[in-house]
Amino acid sequence: MPRHLASPPRIAIIGFGAFGQLIARHLRDHVPLCICDPQVRANDLPQVPLAAAARCQVVVLAVPLSQLEGVLRGIAPHLRPGALVADTCSVKVRPAELMRQILPAHCDLLACHPLFGPQSAATGLAGHRVAWCPLRGRGHLRAAALLRRMGLRLLPTTPEHHDREMAVVQGLTHLIARGLAGLGPLPDRLATASFRHLARAVGMVQADSPELLRTILAENPYAEPVRKQFLAAADLAARQAG
């Protein structure tokens, strides 16, 4: 059952999967938090319904892209003037479009993509990077100051530029890693340093959910042409090798 809150927390995290839990673990010592996720039954942070989460000063959306539109429609009527809403999806063009279309003009909007996950940030956030796409208002400035104090590096960009780069950075990394994983156990005893880097990439993405893989490969508008270009180049290299 949701706990009664004497005063509204400053930040609500909607979605308490692996990434929502990572955010909460590192933010809880800095700001008052609450969480909203109907699947969560036991947790020591205050749990609130969606409408209560939407009334916080900052609303962080840590949900898959497939759920984002429904969550946005659920919080829209309850957002306070000046509230900051931030998504954390792995693509940015579509979330930015949805937030601009659905959320009221009186709230500030931020599209961001933490360039790390539970595995890569297992020992802490310092030095990790976040793609930072302010969409509306100035609420993102206070959020940026907090994250910088926590040791994070913010990389200003646009949703379009982000997705163009991620089509290569994430799209091809996951494609190659999944292809290698499909070969079965990878050789280790005679592995070179370069192959060990590839094997490490395979290990880092194997735990990613099918939902995340679909977002990276299918929901990025620039991923398909990059993928086709890469596969054509690989095919040409194979034919040239005889």
SEPA-655101 format. One record per residue (C-alpha): residue number from 1; residue in one letter; z, x, y. Coordinates in steps of 0.2 Angstrom, whole numbers, plus 2048, in hexadecimal, padded with zeros to 3 digits. Example, Ala and Ser with C-alpha at 12.3 -4.5 7.8 and 13.67 -1.06 7.14 Angstrom:
<segus>
<num: 1; residu: A; w: 827; u: 83E; v: 7EA>
<num: 2; residu: S; w: 824; u: 844; v: 7FB>
</segus>
This chain:
<segus>
<num: 1; residu: M; w: 800; u: 800; v: 800>
<num: 2; residu: P; w: 7FD; u: 806; v: 812>
<num: 3; residu: R; w: 80C; u: 80D; v: 81B>
<num: 4; residu: H; w: 812; u: 805; v: 82B>
<num: 5; residu: L; w: 80E; u: 812; v: 839>
<num: 6; residu: A; w: 81A; u: 812; v: 848>
<num: 7; residu: S; w: 80C; u: 81A; v: 853>
<num: 8; residu: P; w: 7FA; u: 81C; v: 84F>
<num: 9; residu: P; w: 7F5; u: 82D; v: 848>
<num: 10; residu: R; w: 7E9; u: 837; v: 853>
<num: 11; residu: I; w: 7DC; u: 839; v: 844>
<num: 12; residu: A; w: 7D7; u: 82E; v: 836>
<num: 13; residu: I; w: 7CD; u: 835; v: 827>
<num: 14; residu: I; w: 7C2; u: 827; v: 81F>
<num: 15; residu: G; w: 7BE; u: 82D; v: 80E>
<num: 16; residu: F; w: 7CA; u: 837; v: 804>
<num: 17; residu: G; w: 7BF; u: 840; v: 7F7>
<num: 18; residu: A; w: 7BF; u: 853; v: 7F4>
<num: 19; residu: F; w: 7B9; u: 856; v: 806>
<num: 20; residu: G; w: 7C5; u: 849; v: 80E>
<num: 21; residu: Q; w: 7D3; u: 852; v: 805>
<num: 22; residu: L; w: 7CE; u: 863; v: 80B>
<num: 23; residu: I; w: 7CD; u: 85D; v: 81D>
<num: 24; residu: A; w: 7DE; u: 855; v: 81C>
<num: 25; residu: R; w: 7E6; u: 864; v: 814>
<num: 26; residu: H; w: 7E1; u: 86F; v: 823>
<num: 27; residu: L; w: 7E4; u: 862; v: 831>
<num: 28; residu: R; w: 7F4; u: 85B; v: 82C>
<num: 29; residu: D; w: 7FF; u: 869; v: 834>
<num: 30; residu: H; w: 7F5; u: 867; v: 845>
<num: 31; residu: V; w: 7F4; u: 854; v: 848>
<num: 32; residu: P; w: 7FB; u: 844; v: 841>
<num: 33; residu: L; w: 7EF; u: 83D; v: 834>
<num: 34; residu: C; w: 7EC; u: 82D; v: 82A>
<num: 35; residu: I; w: 7DF; u: 82A; v: 81C>
<num: 36; residu: C; w: 7D5; u: 81B; v: 817>
<num: 37; residu: D; w: 7CE; u: 81A; v: 806>
<num: 38; residu: P; w: 7D0; u: 80C; v: 7FA>
<num: 39; residu: Q; w: 7CF; u: 817; v: 7EB>
<num: 40; residu: V; w: 7DE; u: 822; v: 7F0>
<num: 41; residu: R; w: 7EE; u: 81B; v: 7E8>
<num: 42; residu: A; w: 7FB; u: 82A; v: 7EA>
<num: 43; residu: N; w: 7FB; u: 835; v: 7F9>
<num: 44; residu: D; w: 809; u: 83B; v: 805>
<num: 45; residu: L; w: 7FE; u: 837; v: 815>
<num: 46; residu: P; w: 7FF; u: 826; v: 81D>
<num: 47; residu: Q; w: 7F1; u: 81A; v: 815>
<num: 48; residu: V; w: 7EA; u: 80D; v: 820>
<num: 49; residu: P; w: 7DD; u: 800; v: 81F>
<num: 50; residu: L; w: 7CC; u: 802; v: 827>
<num: 51; residu: A; w: 7D0; u: 7F9; v: 837>
<num: 52; residu: A; w: 7DF; u: 803; v: 83A>
<num: 53; residu: A; w: 7D6; u: 813; v: 837>
<num: 54; residu: A; w: 7C9; u: 80E; v: 844>
<num: 55; residu: R; w: 7D6; u: 80C; v: 851>
<num: 56; residu: C; w: 7DB; u: 81F; v: 851>
<num: 57; residu: Q; w: 7D6; u: 82B; v: 85E>
<num: 58; residu: V; w: 7CA; u: 835; v: 852>
<num: 59; residu: V; w: 7C2; u: 82D; v: 843>
<num: 60; residu: V; w: 7BB; u: 83A; v: 837>
<num: 61; residu: L; w: 7AE; u: 832; v: 82A>
<num: 62; residu: A; w: 7AF; u: 83C; v: 81A>
<num: 63; residu: V; w: 7A5; u: 830; v: 810>
<num: 64; residu: P; w: 794; u: 832; v: 807>
<num: 65; residu: L; w: 785; u: 82E; v: 811>
<num: 66; residu: S; w: 782; u: 81F; v: 805>
<num: 67; residu: Q; w: 792; u: 817; v: 80B>
<num: 68; residu: L; w: 791; u: 81C; v: 81E>
<num: 69; residu: E; w: 788; u: 80D; v: 824>
<num: 70; residu: G; w: 794; u: 801; v: 81D>
<num: 71; residu: V; w: 7A3; u: 80B; v: 823>
<num: 72; residu: L; w: 79B; u: 80C; v: 835>
<num: 73; residu: R; w: 799; u: 7F9; v: 835>
<num: 74; residu: G; w: 7AB; u: 7F7; v: 82F>
<num: 75; residu: I; w: 7B3; u: 802; v: 83D>
<num: 76; residu: A; w: 7A7; u: 7FD; v: 84B>
<num: 77; residu: P; w: 7B1; u: 7ED; v: 851>
<num: 78; residu: H; w: 7C2; u: 7F7; v: 851>
<num: 79; residu: L; w: 7BE; u: 807; v: 85A>
<num: 80; residu: R; w: 7C7; u: 80A; v: 86A>
<num: 81; residu: P; w: 7BF; u: 810; v: 87A>
<num: 82; residu: G; w: 7BE; u: 822; v: 87B>
<num: 83; residu: A; w: 7C0; u: 825; v: 868>
<num: 84; residu: L; w: 7B7; u: 833; v: 85F>
<num: 85; residu: V; w: 7AD; u: 82F; v: 84F>
<num: 86; residu: A; w: 7A7; u: 83E; v: 845>
<num: 87; residu: D; w: 79D; u: 83E; v: 835>
<num: 88; residu: T; w: 79D; u: 84C; v: 829>
<num: 89; residu: C; w: 78D; u: 849; v: 81E>
<num: 90; residu: S; w: 783; u: 857; v: 818>
<num: 91; residu: V; w: 774; u: 850; v: 822>
<num: 92; residu: K; w: 774; u: 84B; v: 834>
<num: 93; residu: V; w: 765; u: 842; v: 839>
<num: 94; residu: R; w: 769; u: 832; v: 830>
<num: 95; residu: P; w: 77B; u: 831; v: 834>
<num: 96; residu: A; w: 778; u: 834; v: 846>
<num: 97; residu: E; w: 76B; u: 826; v: 846>
<num: 98; residu: L; w: 778; u: 81A; v: 83E>
<num: 99; residu: M; w: 786; u: 81F; v: 84A>
<num: 100; residu: R; w: 77C; u: 81C; v: 859>
<num: 101; residu: Q; w: 775; u: 80C; v: 853>
<num: 102; residu: I; w: 785; u: 804; v: 84C>
<num: 103; residu: L; w: 794; u: 80B; v: 856>
<num: 104; residu: P; w: 798; u: 804; v: 867>
<num: 105; residu: A; w: 794; u: 80D; v: 877>
<num: 106; residu: H; w: 7A6; u: 80F; v: 87C>
<num: 107; residu: C; w: 7AA; u: 81C; v: 86E>
<num: 108; residu: D; w: 7A5; u: 82E; v: 86D>
<num: 109; residu: L; w: 79A; u: 834; v: 85F>
<num: 110; residu: L; w: 799; u: 845; v: 856>
<num: 111; residu: A; w: 78E; u: 84A; v: 847>
<num: 112; residu: C; w: 795; u: 859; v: 83E>
<num: 113; residu: H; w: 792; u: 862; v: 82E>
<num: 114; residu: P; w: 7A0; u: 86E; v: 828>
<num: 115; residu: L; w: 796; u: 87C; v: 820>
<num: 116; residu: F; w: 7A3; u: 87F; v: 812>
<num: 117; residu: G; w: 7AB; u: 875; v: 805>
<num: 118; residu: P; w: 7BB; u: 874; v: 7FA>
<num: 119; residu: Q; w: 7B5; u: 883; v: 7F0>
<num: 120; residu: S; w: 7B0; u: 88F; v: 7FE>
<num: 121; residu: A; w: 7BF; u: 88A; v: 809>
<num: 122; residu: A; w: 7CC; u: 88A; v: 7FB>
<num: 123; residu: T; w: 7D5; u: 898; v: 804>
<num: 124; residu: G; w: 7D4; u: 892; v: 816>
<num: 125; residu: L; w: 7C8; u: 88C; v: 824>
<num: 126; residu: A; w: 7C9; u: 89C; v: 82F>
<num: 127; residu: G; w: 7B7; u: 8A3; v: 831>
<num: 128; residu: H; w: 7AE; u: 894; v: 82A>
<num: 129; residu: R; w: 7A1; u: 88B; v: 834>
<num: 130; residu: V; w: 79D; u: 879; v: 83A>
<num: 131; residu: A; w: 78C; u: 873; v: 840>
<num: 132; residu: W; w: 791; u: 869; v: 850>
<num: 133; residu: C; w: 786; u: 85B; v: 856>
<num: 134; residu: P; w: 78E; u: 852; v: 865>
<num: 135; residu: L; w: 785; u: 841; v: 867>
<num: 136; residu: R; w: 78E; u: 838; v: 874>
<num: 137; residu: G; w: 79D; u: 83B; v: 880>
<num: 138; residu: R; w: 7A9; u: 849; v: 882>
<num: 139; residu: G; w: 7B5; u: 846; v: 875>
<num: 140; residu: H; w: 7AE; u: 853; v: 86A>
<num: 141; residu: L; w: 7B5; u: 860; v: 876>
<num: 142; residu: R; w: 7C7; u: 85E; v: 871>
<num: 143; residu: A; w: 7C2; u: 85D; v: 85F>
<num: 144; residu: A; w: 7B9; u: 86E; v: 861>
<num: 145; residu: A; w: 7C8; u: 876; v: 869>
<num: 146; residu: L; w: 7D3; u: 871; v: 85B>
<num: 147; residu: L; w: 7C7; u: 877; v: 84E>
<num: 148; residu: R; w: 7C5; u: 888; v: 857>
<num: 149; residu: R; w: 7D8; u: 88A; v: 857>
<num: 150; residu: M; w: 7D7; u: 888; v: 844>
<num: 151; residu: G; w: 7CB; u: 896; v: 843>
<num: 152; residu: L; w: 7BB; u: 88D; v: 840>
<num: 153; residu: R; w: 7AA; u: 891; v: 848>
<num: 154; residu: L; w: 7A0; u: 883; v: 850>
<num: 155; residu: L; w: 78D; u: 884; v: 850>
<num: 156; residu: P; w: 785; u: 879; v: 85D>
<num: 157; residu: T; w: 775; u: 871; v: 857>
<num: 158; residu: T; w: 76C; u: 860; v: 856>
<num: 159; residu: P; w: 76A; u: 855; v: 847>
<num: 160; residu: E; w: 758; u: 859; v: 846>
<num: 161; residu: H; w: 75A; u: 86C; v: 847>
<num: 162; residu: H; w: 768; u: 86B; v: 83B>
<num: 163; residu: D; w: 75E; u: 861; v: 82E>
<num: 164; residu: R; w: 74F; u: 86D; v: 82F>
<num: 165; residu: E; w: 75A; u: 87C; v: 82C>
<num: 166; residu: M; w: 764; u: 873; v: 81E>
<num: 167; residu: A; w: 754; u: 86F; v: 815>
<num: 168; residu: V; w: 753; u: 881; v: 811>
<num: 169; residu: V; w: 765; u: 886; v: 811>
<num: 170; residu: Q; w: 76C; u: 878; v: 806>
<num: 171; residu: G; w: 75C; u: 870; v: 7FF>
<num: 172; residu: L; w: 755; u: 880; v: 7F7>
<num: 173; residu: T; w: 766; u: 887; v: 7F3>
<num: 174; residu: H; w: 76A; u: 878; v: 7E8>
<num: 175; residu: L; w: 759; u: 876; v: 7E1>
<num: 176; residu: I; w: 759; u: 888; v: 7DB>
<num: 177; residu: A; w: 76B; u: 888; v: 7D5>
<num: 178; residu: R; w: 768; u: 878; v: 7CB>
<num: 179; residu: G; w: 758; u: 87F; v: 7C4>
<num: 180; residu: L; w: 762; u: 88F; v: 7BE>
<num: 181; residu: A; w: 770; u: 884; v: 7B7>
<num: 182; residu: G; w: 763; u: 87A; v: 7AD>
<num: 183; residu: L; w: 75F; u: 88B; v: 7A3>
<num: 184; residu: G; w: 770; u: 88A; v: 79B>
<num: 185; residu: P; w: 77D; u: 898; v: 79C>
<num: 186; residu: L; w: 777; u: 8A6; v: 7A7>
<num: 187; residu: P; w: 777; u: 8B8; v: 7A1>
<num: 188; residu: D; w: 786; u: 8C2; v: 7A8>
<num: 189; residu: R; w: 788; u: 8D3; v: 79F>
<num: 190; residu: L; w: 778; u: 8DB; v: 7A6>
<num: 191; residu: A; w: 777; u: 8D1; v: 7B6>
<num: 192; residu: T; w: 772; u: 8DA; v: 7C6>
<num: 193; residu: A; w: 77B; u: 8D7; v: 7D6>
<num: 194; residu: S; w: 76D; u: 8CC; v: 7DD>
<num: 195; residu: F; w: 76E; u: 8C1; v: 7CD>
<num: 196; residu: R; w: 781; u: 8C0; v: 7CF>
<num: 197; residu: H; w: 77E; u: 8B9; v: 7E0>
<num: 198; residu: L; w: 773; u: 8AC; v: 7D9>
<num: 199; residu: A; w: 77F; u: 8A8; v: 7CB>
<num: 200; residu: R; w: 78D; u: 8A6; v: 7D8>
<num: 201; residu: A; w: 782; u: 899; v: 7E1>
<num: 202; residu: V; w: 780; u: 88F; v: 7D1>
<num: 203; residu: G; w: 792; u: 88F; v: 7CE>
<num: 204; residu: M; w: 796; u: 889; v: 7E0>
<num: 205; residu: V; w: 78A; u: 87A; v: 7DF>
<num: 206; residu: Q; w: 78D; u: 875; v: 7CD>
<num: 207; residu: A; w: 79D; u: 86B; v: 7D2>
<num: 208; residu: D; w: 793; u: 862; v: 7E0>
<num: 209; residu: S; w: 792; u: 84F; v: 7DD>
<num: 210; residu: P; w: 781; u: 847; v: 7D9>
<num: 211; residu: E; w: 784; u: 83D; v: 7E9>
<num: 212; residu: L; w: 784; u: 84D; v: 7F3>
<num: 213; residu: L; w: 775; u: 854; v: 7EA>
<num: 214; residu: R; w: 76B; u: 844; v: 7EE>
<num: 215; residu: T; w: 770; u: 845; v: 800>
<num: 216; residu: I; w: 76B; u: 857; v: 802>
<num: 217; residu: L; w: 75A; u: 855; v: 7F8>
<num: 218; residu: A; w: 755; u: 843; v: 7FC>
<num: 219; residu: E; w: 75D; u: 83E; v: 80D>
<num: 220; residu: N; w: 758; u: 84D; v: 817>
<num: 221; residu: P; w: 747; u: 848; v: 81F>
<num: 222; residu: Y; w: 741; u: 85A; v: 81F>
<num: 223; residu: A; w: 747; u: 85F; v: 80D>
<num: 224; residu: E; w: 737; u: 858; v: 803>
<num: 225; residu: P; w: 72A; u: 862; v: 80D>
<num: 226; residu: V; w: 735; u: 872; v: 80C>
<num: 227; residu: R; w: 737; u: 86F; v: 7F9>
<num: 228; residu: K; w: 724; u: 86D; v: 7F6>
<num: 229; residu: Q; w: 721; u: 87C; v: 800>
<num: 230; residu: F; w: 72D; u: 886; v: 7F6>
<num: 231; residu: L; w: 727; u: 880; v: 7E5>
<num: 232; residu: A; w: 715; u: 883; v: 7EA>
<num: 233; residu: A; w: 71A; u: 895; v: 7EF>
<num: 234; residu: A; w: 723; u: 897; v: 7DE>
<num: 235; residu: D; w: 714; u: 891; v: 7D5>
<num: 236; residu: L; w: 709; u: 89D; v: 7DE>
<num: 237; residu: A; w: 714; u: 8AB; v: 7DA>
<num: 238; residu: A; w: 715; u: 8A7; v: 7C8>
<num: 239; residu: R; w: 702; u: 8A6; v: 7C7>
<num: 240; residu: Q; w: 700; u: 8B6; v: 7D0>
<num: 241; residu: A; w: 70B; u: 8BE; v: 7C3>
<num: 242; residu: G; w: 6FF; u: 8B9; v: 7B5>
</segus>
